[in-house]
């Protein structure tokens, strides 16, 4: 509670956190509002495969835009990069508002996905450069609440509008949020980084590859991403057992928000690099328990456990990139880390789909979580724990 009180005093630090939190919340609202978009595509008479592809290209565009975002930050500066990405987000969402032509629907999703990917890279890179090691954990914990809060706000609103027959109003939300993101990009004051162009010497990707701790960090985060992405397919397991999928998803979102808010100070004090894998291991345990859950109450408790894990794990991941890398490598390091994290969201759903015919849905989740748990345990025992003293 003391963290919340201090956060609301509007000190310089609080103003900075607000300038990160509000744009991140807005851009994730743009992402989340389209979680109901499949219903609209069905009303257009598109096949399930076409609808799925249109939905999926958004995430492909995010992934491909990560390196581009890093390049833009180094050559244009953070503020200009975010303004450009806000324009992309608005343009892509506007196409989705006006068009039903399939190629243009693909284009709208790709453009808005690129805008989302670059916008978030700009925010996280600015925060990685601006924050100090003593406050980094708290800063990322509070701002990343903006990434999960839209799950409980914007998604239900979109669902309400679509099911209520207000499809045009629903489609208008995307462009409106795009304009808001464009306006909010002005909150990022990067005058002190006016040298973020050819005047500043930025590190090369080769330096990232030569950094052993960074390589191991992205491997750890990739394992966490595989488990995080399993939440996308959790409704399949819930449906098979007659459970309510939202009992897991809603409790996940709530637990993640509470963990980041109440545990914000703690993230400054704990060994961050050593704590990422255990957070991901907690998520693995939640999925293992969910694969055996037989009631909505137990499913809800599994969601809480999962939310605590991702609530701590994701901000720890972002903060650790800055802990490991010098300032000149942080834009590229942030872009690469998020790129590989995005990859998990592409690998996990098809992997579960491939395993399900052979193992069944529950055992597929068990196999995935079990394998990730073994990998994360090995990384903790054989790398992060022995290296902790040197990496402080």
C-alpha positions in Angstrom: 0.0 0.0 0.0 2.9 2.4 0.7 4.1 1.9 -2.8 0.7 3.0 -4.1 0.6 6.0 -1.8 4.1 7.1 -3.0 3.1 6.4 -6.6 0.1 8.9 -6.3 2.2 11.8 -4.9 3.3 12.8 -8.4 6.9 13.2 -7.7 9.3 13.3 -10.6 9.7 9.6 -10.4 5.9 9.2 -10.4 5.5 11.4 -13.4 8.1 9.3 -15.2 6.2 6.1 -14.3 2.9 7.6 -15.5 4.5 8.5 -18.8 5.4 4.8 -19.2 2.3 3.2 -17.7 -0.4 5.2 -19.5 1.0 4.7 -23.1 1.7 1.0 -22.4 -1.9 0.5 -21.1 -3.2 2.3 -24.2 -1.3 0.3 -26.7 -2.3 -3.0 -25.0 -5.9 -1.8 -25.1 -5.5 -1.6 -28.9 -4.2 -5.2 -28.9 -6.9 -6.6 -26.5 -9.9 -5.0 -28.2 -9.2 -7.3 -31.2 -9.3 -10.4 -29.1 -13.1 -10.4 -30.0 -12.4 -9.6 -33.6 -12.8 -13.2 -34.7 -16.5 -12.9 -34.1 -16.7 -10.0 -36.5 -14.7 -11.8 -39.1 -17.1 -14.7 -38.9 -20.0 -12.3 -39.6 -18.1 -11.3 -42.8 -18.6 -14.9 -44.0 -14.9 -15.8 -43.9 -13.7 -19.3 -43.3 -12.3 -20.2 -39.9 -8.9 -20.7 -41.4 -8.9 -17.3 -43.1 -10.1 -15.6 -39.9 -7.4 -17.4 -37.9 -4.7 -16.3 -40.3 -5.9 -12.7 -40.2 -5.8 -12.7 -36.4 -2.4 -14.4 -36.4 -0.5 -12.1 -38.7 -0.8 -9.3 -36.1 1.5 -11.3 -33.8 3.8 -12.1 -36.7 4.1 -8.4 -37.5 4.9 -7.7 -33.8 7.7 -10.1 -33.8 9.2 -8.9 -37.1 8.9 -5.3 -36.0 11.1 -5.7 -32.9 14.5 -5.4 -34.6 13.1 -2.6 -36.7 12.1 -0.8 -33.5 15.6 -1.1 -32.1 17.0 0.3 -35.3 14.6 3.2 -35.4 15.4 4.2 -31.7 19.1 4.3 -32.5 18.6 6.4 -35.7 15.5 8.5 -35.0 15.4 8.7 -31.2 12.8 7.3 -28.9 10.1 10.0 -29.2 10.1 10.1 -33.0 10.0 6.3 -33.1 7.0 6.2 -30.9 5.2 8.9 -32.9 5.8 6.9 -36.1 4.6 3.7 -34.4 1.5 5.6 -33.2 0.7 6.6 -36.8 1.1 3.0 -37.9 -1.3 1.8 -35.1 -3.9 4.4 -36.1 -3.5 3.6 -39.9 -3.8 -0.2 -39.4 -6.9 0.1 -37.2 -8.5 2.5 -39.6 -8.2 0.0 -42.4 -10.0 -2.6 -40.2 -12.7 -0.1 -39.6 -13.4 0.7 -43.2 -12.6 -2.5 -45.1 -14.0 -6.0 -45.5 -11.7 -7.0 -48.4 -9.5 -9.9 -47.2 -6.1 -8.6 -48.5 -6.8 -5.2 -46.9 -7.8 -6.9 -43.6 -4.4 -8.7 -43.7 -2.8 -5.3 -44.3 -4.6 -3.6 -41.5 -3.5 -6.3 -39.0 0.1 -6.3 -40.2 0.3 -2.5 -40.0 -1.3 -2.3 -36.6 0.9 -5.2 -35.4 4.0 -3.4 -36.5 2.8 -0.2 -34.7 2.3 -2.2 -31.5 5.7 -3.9 -31.6 7.6 -0.7 -32.3 5.6 1.4 -29.8 6.3 -1.1 -26.9 10.0 -1.4 -27.8 10.2 2.4 -27.6 8.7 2.5 -24.1 10.7 -0.4 -22.7 14.0 0.9 -24.2 13.4 4.4 -22.8 12.7 2.9 -19.4 15.8 0.6 -19.6 18.0 3.6 -20.3 16.4 6.0 -17.8 16.0 3.8 -14.7 18.8 3.0 -12.2 19.6 -0.4 -10.8 18.1 0.5 -7.4 14.7 1.5 -8.8 14.5 -0.7 -12.0 12.6 -3.5 -10.5 9.9 -1.3 -9.1 9.6 0.8 -12.3 9.1 -2.2 -14.5 6.7 -3.9 -12.1 4.4 -0.8 -12.0 4.5 0.1 -15.7 3.9 -3.5 -16.9 0.6 -3.5 -15.0 -0.5 -1.6 -18.0 0.2 -4.7 -20.1 -2.3 -6.9 -18.2 -4.9 -4.5 -17.1 -6.6 -4.3 -20.5 -7.5 -8.0 -20.2 -10.0 -7.1 -17.6 -11.2 -3.8 -19.0 -11.0 -3.4 -22.8 -11.7 -7.1 -23.7 -15.0 -7.2 -21.8 -16.0 -3.9 -23.4 -15.3 -5.2 -26.9 -17.2 -8.4 -26.1 -20.2 -6.4 -24.8 -20.3 -4.2 -27.9 -20.1 -7.1 -30.4 -22.6 -9.3 -28.6 -24.9 -6.3 -28.3 -24.8 -5.7 -32.1 -22.8 -2.5 -31.9 -20.1 -3.7 -34.4 -19.4 -0.3 -35.9 -18.8 1.2 -32.5 -16.6 -1.7 -31.6 -14.5 -1.3 -34.8 -14.2 2.4 -34.1 -12.4 1.7 -30.8 -9.2 0.7 -32.6 -8.6 4.0 -34.5 -9.6 6.0 -31.4 -7.1 4.1 -29.3 -4.5 4.6 -32.1 -5.0 8.4 -31.9 -4.7 8.2 -28.1 -1.4 6.3 -28.4 -0.1 8.9 -30.9 -1.0 11.7 -28.5 0.5 9.8 -25.5 3.8 9.4 -27.4 4.4 13.1 -26.4 4.8 12.0 -22.8 8.2 10.5 -23.6 10.7 13.4 -23.1 13.9 12.2 -24.6 15.7 15.5 -25.1 18.7 14.2 -23.1 19.0 11.4 -25.8 19.1 13.9 -28.7 22.3 12.1 -29.6 20.5 8.9 -30.4 21.5 9.0 -34.0 24.7 8.8 -35.9 26.3 11.0 -33.2 25.9 8.2 -30.7 27.9 5.0 -30.8 25.5 2.1 -30.4 26.6 -1.5 -29.8 26.3 -4.2 -32.4 24.3 -7.4 -32.4 27.5 -9.4 -32.3 28.2 -7.9 -28.8 24.9 -9.4 -27.6 25.9 -12.8 -28.9 29.2 -12.6 -27.1 27.6 -11.8 -23.8 27.2 -15.2 -22.1 24.8 -13.9 -19.4 22.6 -12.2 -22.0 22.4 -15.4 -24.1 21.4 -17.4 -21.1 18.9 -14.8 -20.1 17.1 -15.0 -23.5 17.1 -18.8 -23.3 15.5 -18.6 -19.8 12.9 -16.1 -21.1 12.2 -18.2 -24.1 11.3 -21.1 -21.8 9.1 -18.8 -19.8 7.4 -17.6 -23.0 6.5 -21.2 -24.0 4.6 -21.6 -20.8 3.1 -18.0 -20.9 1.7 -18.7 -24.4 0.0 -21.9 -23.2 -2.7 -19.6 -21.7 -3.9 -18.9 -25.2 -5.0 -22.6 -25.5 -6.3 -23.0 -22.0 -9.9 -22.7 -23.2 -9.4 -26.0 -25.1 -8.7 -27.8 -21.9 -11.4 -26.0 -20.0 -14.0 -26.9 -22.7 -13.0 -30.6 -22.6 -13.8 -30.7 -18.8 -16.8 -28.4 -18.8 -14.9 -25.7 -16.9 -15.1 -21.9 -17.4 -11.9 -20.7 -19.1 -12.4 -17.2 -17.8 -12.0 -18.4 -14.2 -8.3 -19.1 -15.1 -7.8 -16.0 -17.3 -9.5 -13.5 -15.1 -7.7 -14.7 -12.0 -4.4 -14.7 -13.9 -4.9 -11.1 -14.8 -5.9 -10.0 -11.3 -3.0 -11.9 -9.6 -0.5 -10.4 -12.1 -1.7 -6.9 -11.4 -1.6 -7.4 -7.6 1.8 -9.1 -7.7 3.3 -6.2 -9.7 1.7 -3.5 -7.5 2.3 -5.0 -4.1 5.6 -6.6 -4.9 7.1 -3.6 -6.7 9.6 -2.7 -4.0 10.6 -6.4 -3.6 11.8 -6.5 -7.2 14.5 -4.0 -6.3 15.8 -6.1 -3.4 15.8 -9.7 -4.7 18.5 -11.1 -7.0 16.7 -10.4 -10.3 18.6 -12.7 -12.6 18.3 -15.6 -10.2 14.6 -15.0 -9.7 13.3 -15.2 -13.3 13.5 -19.0 -13.7 11.7 -19.7 -10.4 8.9 -17.4 -11.4 8.6 -19.3 -14.7 8.8 -22.6 -12.7 5.8 -21.4 -10.7 3.9 -20.9 -14.0 4.9 -24.5 -15.0 3.5 -25.8 -11.7 0.3 -23.9 -12.3 -0.2 -25.5 -15.7 0.6 -28.9 -14.3 -2.0 -28.4 -11.6 -4.5 -27.0 -14.2 -4.1 -30.1 -16.3 -5.5 -32.1 -13.4 -8.1 -29.6 -12.2 -11.7 -30.8 -12.0 -13.5 -27.8 -10.7 -13.8 -24.1 -11.5 -12.5 -23.3 -8.1 -9.3 -25.3 -8.6 -9.0 -23.8 -12.1 -9.2 -20.3 -10.6 -6.5 -21.1 -8.0 -4.3 -22.3 -10.8 -4.8 -19.0 -12.6 -3.8 -17.1 -9.5 -0.6 -19.2 -9.2 0.1 -18.6 -12.9 -0.6 -14.8 -12.5 1.9 -14.5 -9.6 4.5 -16.2 -11.7 4.1 -14.0 -14.7 3.4 -11.0 -12.5 7.0 -11.2 -11.2 8.7 -12.9 -14.1 8.0 -10.5 -17.0 9.1 -7.3 -15.2 12.2 -9.1 -13.9 13.0 -10.1 -17.4 12.9 -6.5 -18.7 14.8 -5.2 -15.7 17.5 -7.9 -16.1 18.2 -6.8 -19.7 19.3 -3.5 -18.3 21.2 -5.1 -15.4 23.3 -7.1 -17.8 23.9 -4.8 -20.7 25.5 -1.3 -21.0 23.3 1.6 -22.2 24.6 1.3 -25.8 23.3 -2.2 -26.1 20.0 -1.9 -24.3 17.7 -1.0 -27.3 19.0 -4.0 -29.3 19.0 -6.2 -26.2 15.4 -5.2 -25.4 14.3 -5.8 -29.0 16.0 -9.2 -29.2 14.6 -10.4 -25.8 11.0 -9.4 -26.8 11.5 -10.9 -30.2 12.4 -14.3 -28.8 9.6 -14.0 -26.2 7.1 -13.3 -29.0 8.4 -16.5 -30.7 7.0 -18.5 -27.8 3.5 -17.3 -28.8 4.0 -18.8 -32.2 5.5 -22.1 -31.1 3.2 -23.1 -28.2 -0.3 -23.2 -29.8 0.9 -25.3 -32.8 2.9 -27.5 -30.5 -0.1 -28.2 -28.3 -2.1 -28.8 -31.5 0.4 -31.3 -32.7 0.6 -33.1 -29.4 -3.1 -33.3 -28.7 -4.1 -36.0 -31.2 -1.5 -38.3 -29.6 -1.6 -37.4 -25.9 -4.9 -35.6 -25.4 -5.2 -32.0 -24.4 -4.5 -32.4 -20.7 -1.4 -34.6 -21.2 -0.2 -32.2 -23.9 -0.2 -29.4 -21.3 1.4 -31.7 -18.8 4.2 -32.6 -21.3 4.9 -29.0 -22.2 4.9 -27.8 -18.6 7.0 -30.7 -17.4 9.7 -30.2 -20.1 9.9 -26.4 -19.4 10.1 -27.1 -15.7 13.1 -29.5 -16.2 14.8 -26.9 -18.5 14.2 -24.0 -16.0 15.4 -26.1 -13.0 18.6 -27.0 -14.9 19.3 -23.4 -15.8 18.8 -22.3 -12.2 20.9 -25.0 -10.6 23.7 -25.2 -13.1 24.0 -21.6 -14.3 22.1 -18.8 -12.5 22.8 -19.9 -8.9 26.6 -20.5 -9.5 26.9 -17.2 -11.5 24.9 -15.1 -9.1 27.9 -13.8 -7.1 29.6 -12.6 -10.3 26.6 -11.0 -11.8 25.6 -8.7 -8.9 
